Amino acid sequence: MLAPGHRPQFAEHQAQESHTSYHAFMLPATMLAMQADTAARRLVPVRRPLPEPAARDVLLRVLACGVCRTDLHVLDGELPPHRDGVVPGHEVVGEVVAPGAAAGRFRIGQRVGVPWLGGTCGHCDYCRMGRENLCDLPAFTGYDRDGGYAQYAAADERYCFALPAGYDDAHAAPLLCAGLIGFRTWRIAGRTAPRRIGIWGFGAAAHIVCELAVAQGQEVFAFTRPGDTRGQSFARSLGASWAGGSDSAPPALLDAQLIFAPSGPLVPLALASVRKGGTVVCGGIHMSPIPAFEYSLLWGERELKSVANLAREDGEAFFALLERVHIQTHVRTFALAQANEAVQAVRDGALDGAAVLIP
């Protein structure tokens, strides 16, 4: 454990070998954190001691943390609570300030990203078959473990990612869930080699996927809330060839549909405008009930699939792709103390892109 006021010491030869100019700093005794009050559906500011990193953890000074719709599901009780007073946030960009006793993957001062998947058991059937995103005993950041709505956070280094240098802290944050889940959703749909892709719910994940798809030569059709002309203009500005409300029919049948809005009634609408042999992929962790629909919407070897969490391999592939394809994430930043305002903006669909907290 690092006591408050501890000053990290580094051997001279270690600093020379890494060519890193380490700075000396004092860790504070406490930090500001925004913890969930699910009864009030609000975040409450509290002072807490700094997290104590476990053996394979790194202690991070949080530089930025994106606000994801899953945070709303946690805060609003749509996902059953796993812990009282949890600190949400799983799009964490942080600077390593101290390692756990057995941690050594990242150096002090290195910038890393922390995603939703914060740990797996490693021995269940799913872990053994290489499908760790379906682990029976997972730990999720901002749900099981305290997340990034705080000045400091601890994370298992084995589930963190080194981040590409071409993105500053605020613009890197949405990549860690909106980007990763969007990428996995797009990847699954890509198994049918789609040329025309529909994206339903044009928020943080959708705006990243839209850019990825356009960069790969795919044609994007964006579906927003009915009457959301601002969102439709935003989609077209990112390369979408068509944008309309979810109550509108696209001008052609599509090869794949990606649903990011947590609205079950969108599923039969998406199925109705996908071609035979096409795929509809639901990319959210929570969705309202899907209404009954005619079998004819599914017939013709159409597929309806869901995405559950992500695997570390998704992250490695995604960040490798970003070395070749630059994505311009669109963000609006908020101070940590404005977290409730940021959450409400996401809840209301009032943003083009993503909300990001800056401690």
Stockholm file with secondary structure:
# STOCKHOLM 1.0

chainA/1-359         MLAPGHRPQFAEHQAQESHTSYHAFMLPATMLAMQADTAARRLVPVRRPLPEPAARDVLLRVLACGVCRTDLHVLDGELPPHRDGVVPGHEVVGEVVAPGAAAGRFRIGQRVGVPWLGGTCGHCDYCRMGRENLCDLPAFTGYDRDGGYAQYAAADERYCFALPAGYDDAHAAPLLCAGLIGFRTWRIAGRTAPRRIGIWGFGAAAHIVCELAVAQGQEVFAFTRPGDTRGQSFARSLGASWAGGSDSAPPALLDAQLIFAPSGPLVPLALASVRKGGTVVCGGIHMSPIPAFEYSLLWGERELKSVANLAREDGEAFFALLERVHIQTHVRTFALAQANEAVQAVRDGALDGAAVLIP
#=GR chainA/1-359 SS CCCTTCCCCCCHHHHHHHTCCCCCCCCCSEEEEEEEETTTTEEEEEEEECCCCCTTEEEEEEEEEEECHHHHHHHTTSSCCSSTTCCCCCCEEEEEEEECTTCCSSCTTCEEEECSEEECCSCSHHHHTTCGGGCSSCEEBTTTBCCSSBSEEEEEGGGCEECCTTSCHHHHGGGGTHHHHHHHHHHHHGGGCCSEEEEESCSHHHHHHHHHHHHTTCEEEEEESTTCHHHHHHHHHTTCSEEEETTSCCSSCEEEEEECSCCTTHHHHHHHTEEEEEEEEECCSCCCCCCCCCGGGTTTTCEEEECCSCCHHHHHHHHHHHTTSCCCCCEEEEEGGGHHHHHHHHHTTCCSSEEEEEC
#=GC SS_cons         CCCTTCCCCCCHHHHHHHTCCCCCCCCCSEEEEEEEETTTTEEEEEEEECCCCCTTEEEEEEEEEEECHHHHHHHTTSSCCSSTTCCCCCCEEEEEEEECTTCCSSCTTCEEEECSEEECCSCSHHHHTTCGGGCSSCEEBTTTBCCSSBSEEEEEGGGCEECCTTSCHHHHGGGGTHHHHHHHHHHHHGGGCCSEEEEESCSHHHHHHHHHHHHTTCEEEEEESTTCHHHHHHHHHTTCSEEEETTSCCSSCEEEEEECSCCTTHHHHHHHTEEEEEEEEECCSCCCCCCCCCGGGTTTTCEEEECCSCCHHHHHHHHHHHTTSCCCCCEEEEEGGGHHHHHHHHHTTCCSSEEEEEC
//
